[in-house]
Amino acid sequence: MRILQLIAGVADDWGGPSKVVHELSAALAARGHEVEIVATDNTPTGGRLDVRRGVALPQPGGYSVRYQRADLLRPPYVSVAHAVDVLRRARRFDVAHVHGLFNAPVTAAQAMLRLRRVPYVVRACGMLDPYSLAQRGRVKSLYLDLLERPNLNGAARIHVSTRFEAEAVAALGLRTPVAVIPQGVAAPPEAPAERPHARPYLLFLSRIAKKKGLTLLVEAFAALAGRRDIDLIIAGPDEYGHRAEVEALVAERGLMGRVIFPGMVRGADKAAWFAHAEAFVLPSDDENFGIVVVEAVQLGAPAVISDRVGLCDAVAETGAGAVVPRERDALVKALDGVLERGRADYGGACAEMAARFTWAHAAARIEAMYEEVQREGRGGRGGGL
């Protein structure tokens, strides 16, 4: 198959959707498909990538990326060249997979795909969840009704990763079938044997953002710290200055020196933090999936997560940690229980959960979805404009 992957941006700092589109493309290429990503050259910090534009650039995973110039380096990231590229070249592909919503490149791309009658799948990336829709709610509501709803109804499938996402999409009353296919997560690099922190520690590793539940985590840790010889590591990039708020709460609770902020970690350093943690903690308000949860269990760290994290079903079913409501005492009790049992006792459950989310397995299911869409006929369910 010739497969077109469409996304606003693929710079490293874009986060989960951009990481996934690279890994998915490599996994599909490994199955013998011709895969190309079309993206803009912008970065989330308002800059441009230093890349050649308008040509297919081969990637190590056997796929290619074609960059087009962004005309606006801030939301909604307008790119005339991206839309024109899709319009001119879409019919060379058997199917397209659109990643994300609420930005001009992918919104325009879907219209071009319908015009060219090329079937496409939309990966929602959590953007249709109630929490996400509530952010800048009036603007998103108008955007959804005027632009995204026609695009979504014109798609052959809406691709979601978890039960939570499927329920959120169903609530919108769209006519397009929903395909629940969990994404894969790349195997981690080998973790160094040397511990990154001398004392035992709990690990949070994600964006330091309001929705991640860090104030709740600090309050729970304050209750644990008096009776447990353990530290709390809060690793990851700051979002909109939230780290300062968390640090102020740490100081207020007298936890300076017990809560450590190592900043952004990558590669082997990141693997080391997972590999030596007593447990990984993610008490988020909302996570449509939670790649970082799989990364934790891949390296044997039991996961203590809120019941609003998309992977809570997988953690509960495999026993690879604990799932709790977003409430301090429940979180304290769960952390106490995991620490009492000990990391080593979760090894088998963590391995079982990690095996559910390999790219080989995910790519096979996504390939089958593409084939089903093709059988239904070019133009998808929505036809032309």
C-alpha positions as CSV (number, residue, x, y, z in Angstrom):
1,M,0.0,0.0,0.0
2,R,1.0,3.6,-0.5
3,I,0.2,5.4,2.7
4,L,0.1,9.1,3.3
5,Q,0.5,10.4,6.9
6,L,-0.6,14.0,7.5
7,I,0.3,16.1,10.5
8,A,0.9,19.8,11.4
9,G,4.5,19.3,12.6
10,V,7.0,16.5,13.4
11,A,9.7,18.4,15.4
12,D,10.8,16.6,18.5
13,D,9.2,19.1,20.9
14,W,5.7,18.6,19.5
15,G,5.3,15.7,21.8
16,G,3.2,12.5,21.6
17,P,1.4,12.8,18.2
18,S,4.6,13.6,16.4
19,K,6.5,10.8,18.1
20,V,3.8,8.4,17.2
21,V,3.6,9.3,13.5
22,H,7.3,8.6,13.1
23,E,7.1,5.3,14.9
24,L,4.0,4.2,13.1
25,S,5.5,5.1,9.7
26,A,8.6,3.0,10.5
27,A,6.4,0.1,11.6
28,L,4.3,0.2,8.5
29,A,7.4,0.5,6.3
30,A,8.8,-2.6,8.0
31,R,5.6,-4.4,6.8
32,G,6.4,-3.6,3.2
33,H,4.4,-0.4,2.7
34,E,5.4,2.8,1.0
35,V,4.9,5.5,3.6
36,E,5.3,9.3,3.4
37,I,4.7,12.0,6.1
38,V,3.7,15.5,5.0
39,A,4.2,18.1,7.6
40,T,5.1,21.8,8.0
41,D,8.5,23.1,8.9
42,N,7.5,24.9,12.1
43,T,8.4,24.1,15.7
44,P,6.2,24.6,18.7
45,T,8.4,27.4,19.9
46,G,7.7,29.5,16.8
47,G,10.8,28.7,14.9
48,R,11.5,26.7,11.7
49,L,13.3,23.5,11.1
50,D,16.4,23.7,9.0
51,V,15.2,21.2,6.3
52,R,14.8,21.0,2.6
53,R,11.2,21.7,1.7
54,G,9.0,20.1,-1.0
55,V,11.1,17.0,-1.5
56,A,10.8,13.5,0.1
57,L,13.6,13.1,2.6
58,P,14.4,9.5,3.4
59,Q,14.3,8.5,7.1
60,P,16.2,5.7,8.9
61,G,13.0,3.7,9.4
62,G,12.4,3.2,5.7
63,Y,9.8,6.0,5.2
64,S,10.1,9.6,4.1
65,V,9.1,13.0,5.3
66,R,8.1,15.9,3.0
67,Y,8.2,19.3,4.7
68,Q,6.2,22.3,3.5
69,R,6.6,25.9,4.6
70,A,4.4,27.2,7.4
71,D,3.0,30.6,6.7
72,L,2.0,31.2,10.3
73,L,4.3,30.0,13.0
74,R,1.7,30.1,15.8
75,P,-1.8,28.5,16.0
76,P,-3.5,27.6,13.8
77,Y,-0.2,27.1,11.8
78,V,-1.6,28.0,8.4
79,S,0.3,26.5,5.5
80,V,-0.8,27.0,1.9
81,A,2.0,24.8,0.6
82,H,0.8,21.9,2.8
83,A,-2.7,22.1,1.5
84,V,-1.5,22.4,-2.1
85,D,0.8,19.4,-1.7
86,V,-2.1,17.3,-0.6
87,L,-4.4,18.5,-3.3
88,R,-1.8,17.8,-6.0
89,R,-0.4,14.5,-4.8
90,A,-3.2,12.8,-2.8
91,R,-4.3,10.5,-5.5
92,R,-0.9,8.8,-5.6
93,F,-1.8,7.2,-2.3
94,D,-4.2,4.4,-1.4
95,V,-5.1,5.8,2.0
96,A,-4.3,8.7,4.2
97,H,-4.0,8.9,8.0
98,V,-4.6,12.4,9.5
99,H,-3.1,13.0,13.0
100,G,-4.7,15.6,15.2
101,L,-7.4,18.2,14.9
102,F,-7.9,22.0,15.3
103,N,-5.0,23.3,13.2
104,A,-5.1,24.6,9.7
105,P,-2.8,22.1,8.0
106,V,-4.8,19.0,8.9
107,T,-8.1,20.8,8.6
108,A,-7.3,21.8,5.0
109,A,-5.8,18.4,4.2
110,Q,-9.0,16.6,5.0
111,A,-10.9,18.9,2.6
112,M,-8.4,18.2,-0.1
113,L,-8.6,14.5,0.5
114,R,-12.4,14.6,0.1
115,L,-12.0,16.7,-3.1
116,R,-9.7,14.1,-4.5
117,R,-11.8,11.2,-3.2
118,V,-9.0,9.6,-1.3
119,P,-10.1,7.6,1.8
120,Y,-8.7,8.9,5.1
121,V,-8.6,8.0,8.7
122,V,-8.5,10.7,11.5
123,R,-6.5,9.9,14.6
124,A,-8.2,12.1,17.3
125,C,-5.1,12.2,19.6
126,G,-7.3,12.9,22.6
127,M,-8.5,16.2,21.1
128,L,-12.2,15.2,21.2
129,D,-12.1,14.4,24.9
130,P,-14.2,16.7,27.1
131,Y,-11.2,18.0,28.9
132,S,-9.5,19.0,25.7
133,L,-12.7,20.5,24.2
134,A,-13.1,22.6,27.3
135,Q,-9.8,24.4,26.7
136,R,-10.7,27.6,24.8
137,G,-14.1,26.1,24.7
138,R,-16.0,28.7,22.7
139,V,-13.4,28.8,20.0
140,K,-13.1,25.1,19.7
141,S,-16.9,24.6,19.7
142,L,-17.1,27.0,16.7
143,Y,-14.2,25.4,15.0
144,L,-15.6,21.9,15.5
145,D,-19.1,22.8,14.2
146,L,-17.9,24.7,11.1
147,L,-14.8,22.8,10.1
148,E,-14.0,19.6,12.0
149,R,-17.4,18.1,12.1
150,P,-17.7,17.9,8.3
151,N,-14.1,16.6,8.1
152,L,-14.8,13.9,10.7
153,N,-18.1,12.9,9.1
154,G,-16.2,12.6,5.8
155,A,-13.6,10.3,7.2
156,A,-13.7,6.5,6.7
157,R,-12.8,5.9,10.3
158,I,-12.0,7.9,13.5
159,H,-9.0,6.2,15.1
160,V,-8.8,6.3,18.9
161,S,-6.5,4.6,21.3
162,T,-8.6,3.8,24.3
163,R,-12.1,3.2,25.6
164,F,-12.2,6.7,27.0
165,E,-11.6,8.3,23.6
166,A,-14.2,6.1,22.0
167,E,-16.8,7.2,24.6
168,A,-15.9,10.8,24.0
169,V,-16.3,10.5,20.2
170,A,-19.6,8.7,20.6
171,A,-21.0,11.6,22.6
172,L,-20.5,14.0,19.7
173,G,-23.0,12.2,17.5
174,L,-20.8,11.7,14.5
175,R,-21.8,9.2,11.8
176,T,-18.2,7.9,11.1
177,P,-17.3,4.5,12.6
178,V,-14.8,4.5,15.4
179,A,-11.8,2.2,15.4
180,V,-10.3,1.5,18.8
181,I,-6.6,0.5,18.1
182,P,-4.0,1.2,20.8
183,Q,-0.9,2.7,19.5
184,G,2.5,1.1,19.9
185,V,5.4,2.3,22.0
186,A,9.0,2.0,20.9
187,A,11.2,-0.3,22.9
188,P,13.3,1.8,25.3
189,P,17.1,2.2,25.1
190,E,19.2,0.1,27.5
191,A,19.2,1.7,30.9
192,P,22.5,2.4,32.6
193,A,23.2,0.3,35.7
194,E,24.2,3.4,37.6
195,R,21.4,4.9,39.6
196,P,20.5,8.5,38.6
197,H,19.6,9.3,42.3
198,A,21.2,7.8,45.4
199,R,18.1,7.4,47.5
200,P,14.9,5.4,46.7
201,Y,12.4,7.5,44.8
202,L,9.0,7.8,43.2
203,L,9.0,9.1,39.7
204,F,6.8,11.5,37.8
205,L,8.1,12.0,34.2
206,S,5.9,14.1,31.8
207,R,5.2,17.7,31.1
208,I,5.0,19.8,34.2
209,A,1.4,21.0,33.4
210,K,-1.7,21.7,35.4
211,K,-3.6,18.8,34.0
212,K,-1.0,16.3,35.2
213,G,-2.1,16.4,38.8
214,L,1.2,17.6,40.3
215,T,-0.3,19.5,43.2
216,L,-2.3,16.4,44.2
217,L,0.9,14.4,43.9
218,V,2.9,16.8,46.2
219,E,0.1,16.7,48.8
220,A,0.1,12.9,48.7
221,F,3.9,12.8,48.9
222,A,3.8,15.1,51.9
223,A,1.6,12.5,53.7
224,L,4.1,9.8,52.8
225,A,7.3,11.6,53.5
226,G,7.1,11.5,57.2
227,R,7.1,7.7,57.4
228,R,8.8,6.6,54.2
229,D,12.5,7.0,53.4
230,I,11.8,8.0,49.8
231,D,12.1,11.0,47.5
232,L,9.9,12.3,44.7
233,I,11.4,13.1,41.3
234,I,9.4,15.4,39.1
235,A,11.1,15.2,35.7
236,G,10.0,17.0,32.5
237,P,9.7,20.3,30.7
238,D,7.8,23.2,32.3
239,E,4.5,24.3,30.7
240,Y,3.3,27.8,31.1
241,G,5.2,28.4,34.3
242,H,3.5,25.6,36.3
243,R,6.7,24.4,37.7
244,A,7.0,27.5,39.8
245,E,3.6,26.8,41.3
246,V,4.6,23.3,42.2
247,E,7.9,24.4,43.7
248,A,6.1,26.9,45.8
249,L,3.8,24.1,47.2
250,V,6.9,21.9,47.8
251,A,8.5,24.7,49.9
252,E,5.2,25.3,51.7
253,R,5.0,21.7,52.7
254,G,8.6,21.6,53.9
255,L,9.7,19.1,51.2
256,M,12.8,21.0,49.8
257,G,15.5,18.4,49.3
258,R,13.0,15.6,49.1
259,V,11.4,16.7,45.8
260,I,13.9,17.0,43.0
261,F,13.4,18.6,39.5
262,P,16.0,17.3,37.1
263,G,14.3,19.0,34.1
264,M,13.9,17.4,30.7
265,V,15.5,13.9,30.3
266,R,15.9,11.9,27.2
267,G,17.3,8.6,25.9
268,A,19.4,6.6,28.2
269,D,19.1,9.2,31.0
270,K,15.3,8.8,30.8
271,A,15.5,5.0,30.8
272,A,17.7,5.2,33.9
273,W,15.1,7.1,35.8
274,F,12.4,4.5,35.0
275,A,14.7,1.5,35.6
276,H,15.5,2.5,39.1
277,A,12.3,4.0,40.3
278,E,10.3,2.3,43.1
279,A,7.1,3.3,41.2
280,F,6.0,5.7,38.5
281,V,3.1,8.1,39.3
282,L,0.7,9.9,37.0
283,P,-2.4,11.4,38.7
284,S,-3.6,13.3,35.6
285,D,-7.0,15.0,35.2
286,D,-7.0,13.7,31.6
287,E,-4.8,11.5,29.4
288,N,-6.3,10.0,26.2
289,F,-3.5,7.3,26.2
290,G,-0.4,7.8,28.3
291,I,2.8,6.7,26.4
292,V,4.9,7.4,29.4
293,V,2.9,4.7,31.4
294,V,4.0,2.1,28.9
295,E,7.6,3.4,28.9
296,A,7.6,2.9,32.7
297,V,6.3,-0.7,32.7
298,Q,8.7,-1.5,29.8
299,L,11.5,-0.9,32.3
300,G,9.8,-2.6,35.2
301,A,8.4,0.3,37.2
302,P,4.9,-0.3,38.5
303,A,2.5,2.5,37.5
304,V,0.2,4.3,40.0
305,I,-2.2,6.3,37.8
306,S,-5.5,8.1,38.1
307,D,-8.7,6.7,36.7
308,R,-8.7,9.5,34.1
309,V,-5.6,8.1,32.3
310,G,-6.5,6.2,29.1
311,L,-4.3,3.2,30.0
312,C,-6.0,2.6,33.4
313,D,-7.8,-0.4,32.0
314,A,-4.5,-2.0,30.9
315,V,-2.9,-1.3,34.3
316,A,-5.9,-2.8,36.2
317,E,-6.2,-5.8,33.9
318,T,-2.6,-6.8,34.1
319,G,-1.9,-5.8,37.7
320,A,1.0,-3.6,36.6
321,G,0.4,-1.1,39.4
322,A,-2.7,0.6,40.8
323,V,-5.5,2.8,39.5
324,V,-7.0,5.4,41.8
325,P,-9.5,8.2,41.8
326,R,-8.0,11.7,41.9
327,E,-8.2,12.1,45.7
328,R,-5.2,12.5,48.0
329,D,-6.0,9.7,50.5
330,A,-6.6,7.2,47.8
331,L,-3.3,8.1,46.1
332,V,-1.5,7.8,49.4
333,K,-3.0,4.4,50.1
334,A,-2.1,3.2,46.6
335,L,1.5,4.4,46.8
336,D,1.9,2.8,50.3
337,G,0.6,-0.5,48.9
338,V,2.9,-0.5,45.9
339,L,5.9,0.4,48.0
340,E,5.1,-2.2,50.6
341,R,4.8,-4.9,48.0
342,G,8.0,-3.8,46.3
343,R,9.0,-3.1,42.7
344,A,10.4,-6.6,42.0
345,D,7.0,-8.2,42.7
346,Y,5.5,-6.4,39.7
347,G,8.0,-7.6,37.1
348,G,5.7,-10.2,35.5
349,A,2.7,-7.9,35.3
350,C,4.8,-5.0,33.9
351,A,6.2,-7.3,31.2
352,E,2.6,-8.5,30.3
353,M,1.4,-5.0,29.9
354,A,4.4,-3.8,27.9
355,A,3.8,-6.8,25.5
356,R,0.3,-5.4,24.6
357,F,1.8,-2.2,23.2
358,T,4.4,-3.2,20.7
359,W,4.5,-1.4,17.3
360,A,4.5,-4.8,15.5
361,H,1.1,-5.6,17.0
362,A,-0.3,-2.1,16.5
363,A,0.9,-1.8,12.9
364,A,-0.7,-5.1,12.0
365,R,-4.1,-3.9,13.3
366,I,-3.8,-0.4,11.6
367,E,-2.8,-2.1,8.4
368,A,-6.0,-4.2,8.6
369,M,-8.0,-1.0,9.2
370,Y,-6.5,0.5,6.0
371,E,-7.4,-2.6,4.0
372,E,-10.9,-2.5,5.2
373,V,-11.2,1.2,4.3
374,Q,-9.9,0.4,0.8
375,R,-12.5,-2.3,0.3
376,E,-15.2,0.1,1.1
377,G,-14.2,2.2,-1.9
378,R,-12.2,5.3,-2.7
379,G,-13.7,8.5,-1.4
380,G,-14.5,7.0,2.0
381,R,-17.9,7.5,3.5
382,G,-18.1,11.2,3.0
383,G,-17.6,11.5,-0.8
384,G,-16.6,14.9,-2.2
385,L,-17.0,18.4,-0.8
